[in-house]
Amino acid sequence: MMFKAQEHKASIVKFTRSNPEVQHLIPNEAEWETVKVMERVLMPFYNHTRSVSKDQPYLPETIEIMWGLNDLLDNI
């Protein structure tokens, strides 16, 4: 699964290298790894938030999602 930051890594690096005022913002490899971990953690929260934010969320589904997110946090 490719996340957004990794998907756009080349564009981000190209943009920062071509703009001297932001060149200091080019992430190093350790920072890219941190981004990968953060996306892996936050993506389920984003997806589940969208799921329960619909007009009429289904309560059992919402509770199951909450338990799944709790398990994700426990694993991290």
N, CA, C and O of each residue as an XYZ file, in Angstrom:
304
protein
N       0.851     -1.184      0.000
C       0.000      0.000      0.000
C       0.893      1.243      0.000
O       1.755      1.394      0.866
N       0.687      2.109     -0.952
C       1.477      3.338     -1.063
C       0.674      4.480     -0.457
O      -0.485      4.698     -0.809
N       1.303      5.199      0.450
C       0.630      6.322      1.082
C       0.965      7.615      0.343
O       1.865      7.644     -0.496
N       0.244      8.670      0.657
C       0.349      9.926     -0.086
C       1.755     10.523     -0.061
O       2.253     10.945     -1.105
N       2.394     10.569      1.082
C       3.719     11.190      1.143
C       4.709     10.411      0.280
O       5.494     11.009     -0.456
N       4.676      9.082      0.366
C       5.568      8.272     -0.456
C       5.231      8.406     -1.936
O       6.115      8.436     -2.792
N       3.943      8.485     -2.216
C       3.487      8.628     -3.592
C       4.008      9.928     -4.212
O       4.319      9.976     -5.403
N       4.099     10.963     -3.403
C       4.506     12.286     -3.889
C       5.925     12.667     -3.467
O       6.315     13.828     -3.589
N       6.692     11.707     -2.976
C       8.043     11.984     -2.476
C       8.912     12.687     -3.525
O       9.570     13.681     -3.217
N       8.915     12.183     -4.742
C       9.758     12.770     -5.791
C       9.365     14.221     -6.054
O      10.230     15.080     -6.221
N       8.072     14.493     -6.090
C       7.607     15.864     -6.323
C       7.962     16.788     -5.164
O       8.336     17.943     -5.368
N       7.841     16.266     -3.952
C       8.180     17.068     -2.769
C       9.653     17.432     -2.782
O      10.017     18.585     -2.551
N      10.504     16.444     -3.054
C      11.953     16.693     -3.092
C      12.299     17.645     -4.227
O      13.099     18.562     -4.043
N      11.707     17.437     -5.399
C      11.977     18.310     -6.550
C      11.576     19.755     -6.235
O      12.324     20.690     -6.523
N      10.391     19.929     -5.641
C       9.930     21.269     -5.296
C      10.870     21.934     -4.294
O      11.250     23.091     -4.478
N      11.247     21.221     -3.246
C      12.102     21.842     -2.223
C      13.492     22.143     -2.777
O      14.096     23.146     -2.396
N      14.008     21.307     -3.657
C      15.331     21.570     -4.238
C      15.313     22.755     -5.200
O      16.323     23.442     -5.355
N      14.187     22.996     -5.838
C      14.122     24.089     -6.810
C      13.698     25.420     -6.174
O      13.615     26.436     -6.866
N      13.434     25.421     -4.888
C      13.047     26.647     -4.177
C      13.973     26.843     -2.983
O      13.758     26.257     -1.922
N      15.000     27.666     -3.157
C      16.017     27.828     -2.111
C      15.452     28.180     -0.737
O      16.021     27.793      0.284
N      14.341     28.910     -0.705
C      13.802     29.325      0.593
C      13.248     28.155      1.415
O      13.048     28.290      2.622
N      13.001     27.008      0.771
C      12.486     25.852      1.520
C      13.395     24.623      1.421
O      12.996     23.529      1.821
N      14.600     24.791      0.895
C      15.501     23.653      0.741
C      15.812     22.971      2.069
O      16.053     21.764      2.112
N      15.807     23.732      3.129
C      16.101     23.151      4.447
C      14.984     22.220      4.928
O      15.145     21.532      5.937
N      13.859     22.194      4.219
C      12.733     21.356      4.605
C      12.741     19.974      3.950
O      11.838     19.174      4.198
N      13.742     19.681      3.120
C      13.813     18.374      2.483
C      13.981     17.320      3.580
O      14.957     17.351      4.330
N      13.032     16.391      3.671
C      13.148     15.356      4.702
C      14.319     14.413      4.428
O      14.598     14.069      3.279
N      14.994     14.002      5.493
C      16.038     12.990      5.340
C      15.384     11.604      5.408
O      14.176     11.507      5.622
N      16.150     10.553      5.234
C      15.568      9.194      5.182
C      14.873      8.820      6.486
O      13.828      8.170      6.461
N      15.429      9.216      7.615
C      14.799      8.922      8.909
C      13.441      9.625      9.012
O      12.482      9.063      9.541
N      13.373     10.848      8.506
C      12.100     11.582      8.537
C      11.072     10.946      7.602
O       9.884     10.906      7.921
N      11.530     10.443      6.436
C      10.612      9.744      5.540
C      10.069      8.487      6.208
O       8.896      8.154      6.039
N      10.903      7.790      6.958
C      10.446      6.596      7.674
C       9.409      6.975      8.732
O       8.428      6.257      8.927
N       9.626      8.105      9.414
C       8.655      8.578     10.404
C       7.333      8.908      9.729
O       6.268      8.585     10.255
N       7.397      9.547      8.571
C       6.189      9.875      7.811
C       5.442      8.590      7.451
O       4.218      8.531      7.558
N       6.176      7.571      7.027
C       5.552      6.299      6.647
C       4.802      5.686      7.837
O       3.678      5.206      7.692
N       5.430      5.710      8.999
C       4.794      5.167     10.202
C       3.567      5.996     10.579
O       2.523      5.441     10.922
N       3.690      7.302     10.517
C       2.567      8.178     10.863
C       1.387      7.951      9.920
O       0.240      7.892     10.362
N       1.662      7.825      8.640
C       0.579      7.561      7.692
C      -0.074      6.212      7.955
O      -1.294      6.079      7.864
N       0.743      5.209      8.283
C       0.194      3.886      8.567
C      -0.723      3.931      9.790
O      -1.726      3.218      9.841
N      -0.386      4.756     10.762
C      -1.191      4.891     11.972
C      -2.424      5.752     11.717
O      -3.523      5.402     12.147
N      -2.251      6.868     11.026
C      -3.349      7.824     10.879
C      -4.357      7.459      9.795
O      -5.510      7.883      9.872
N      -3.960      6.692      8.799
C      -4.878      6.344      7.712
C      -6.128      5.628      8.215
O      -7.226      5.976      7.781
N      -6.015      4.637      9.115
C      -7.243      4.015      9.624
C      -8.150      5.010     10.350
O      -9.372      4.921     10.231
N      -7.578      5.947     11.093
C      -8.392      6.954     11.769
C      -9.137      7.808     10.740
O     -10.319      8.108     10.911
N      -8.448      8.187      9.693
C      -9.074      8.990      8.635
C     -10.218      8.219      7.980
O     -11.325      8.739      7.834
N      -9.942      6.983      7.591
C     -10.959      6.178      6.912
C     -12.161      5.917      7.812
O     -13.305      6.010      7.366
N     -11.910      5.595      9.063
C     -13.013      5.307      9.976
C     -13.790      6.566     10.333
O     -15.008      6.508     10.504
N     -13.117      7.690     10.449
C     -13.821      8.944     10.708
C     -14.777      9.253      9.570
O     -15.910      9.675      9.799
N     -14.326      9.044      8.355
C     -15.211      9.251      7.201
C     -16.397      8.295      7.239
O     -17.515      8.668      6.885
N     -16.154      7.088      7.662
C     -17.210      6.077      7.706
C     -18.294      6.434      8.719
O     -19.482      6.305      8.424
N     -17.898      6.880      9.908
C     -18.892      7.181     10.946
C     -19.439      8.596     10.819
O     -20.341      8.970     11.570
N     -18.925      9.381      9.903
C     -19.406     10.752      9.723
C     -20.519     10.846      8.682
O     -20.969     11.946      8.360
N     -20.962      9.719      8.159
C     -22.046      9.763      7.186
C     -23.360     10.157      7.878
O     -23.435     10.194      9.107
N     -24.358     10.439      7.106
C     -25.622     10.951      7.637
C     -26.236     10.074      8.718
O     -26.699     10.583      9.739
N     -26.247      8.781      8.510
C     -26.849      7.872      9.480
C     -25.881      6.729      9.778
O     -26.017      5.637      9.226
N     -24.898      6.982     10.656
C     -23.944      5.914     10.967
C     -24.651      4.755     11.672
O     -25.623      4.955     12.401
N     -24.160      3.578     11.448
C     -24.707      2.353     12.014
C     -23.955      2.081     13.311
O     -22.748      1.841     13.285
N     -24.661      2.115     14.456
C     -24.027      2.042     15.777
C     -23.141      0.809     15.953
O     -22.000      0.959     16.390
N     -23.602     -0.391     15.640
C     -22.698     -1.546     15.809
C     -21.414     -1.417     14.987
O     -20.344     -1.825     15.440
N     -21.518     -0.856     13.790
C     -20.327     -0.645     12.962
C     -19.394      0.358     13.631
O     -18.176      0.179     13.628
N     -19.967      1.407     14.203
C     -19.177      2.439     14.875
C     -18.437      1.854     16.072
O     -17.261      2.154     16.282
N     -19.112      1.025     16.852
C     -18.472      0.408     18.023
C     -17.348     -0.521     17.577
O     -16.275     -0.535     18.181
N     -17.589     -1.293     16.528
C     -16.554     -2.181     15.998
C     -15.335     -1.385     15.530
O     -14.196     -1.793     15.757
N     -15.580     -0.257     14.882
C     -14.486      0.613     14.429
C     -13.701      1.133     15.623
O     -12.470      1.143     15.603
N     -14.407      1.565     16.662
C     -13.727      2.083     17.859
C     -12.842      1.004     18.480
O     -11.714      1.287     18.883
N     -13.344     -0.228     18.559
C     -12.530     -1.315     19.104
C     -11.321     -1.586     18.219
O     -10.224     -1.837     18.719
N     -11.520     -1.537     16.908
C     -10.407     -1.750     15.996
C      -9.333     -0.686     16.138
O      -8.141     -0.992     16.105
N      -9.753      0.565     16.296
C      -8.784      1.650     16.488
C      -8.071      1.501     17.826
O      -6.877      1.783     17.935
N      -8.805      1.056     18.846
C      -8.195      0.838     20.150
C      -7.123     -0.263     20.049
O      -6.042     -0.135     20.622
N      -7.430     -1.332     19.322
C      -6.452     -2.392     19.108
C      -5.224     -1.876     18.351
O      -4.091     -2.234     18.675
N      -5.459     -1.028     17.339
C      -4.351     -0.444     16.585
C      -3.436      0.349     17.511
O      -2.214      0.211     17.443
N      -4.013      1.170     18.365
C      -3.211      1.962     19.296
C      -2.465      1.075     20.287
O      -1.314      1.350     20.625
N      -3.120      0.011     20.752
C      -2.449     -0.930     21.662
C      -1.255     -1.577     20.987
O      -0.216     -1.772     21.618
N      -1.391     -1.914     19.704
C      -0.301     -2.559     18.973
C       0.873     -1.630     18.723
O       2.019     -2.069     18.620
N       0.578     -0.352     18.629
C       1.635      0.621     18.352
C       2.388      0.904     19.633
O       3.327      1.700     19.635
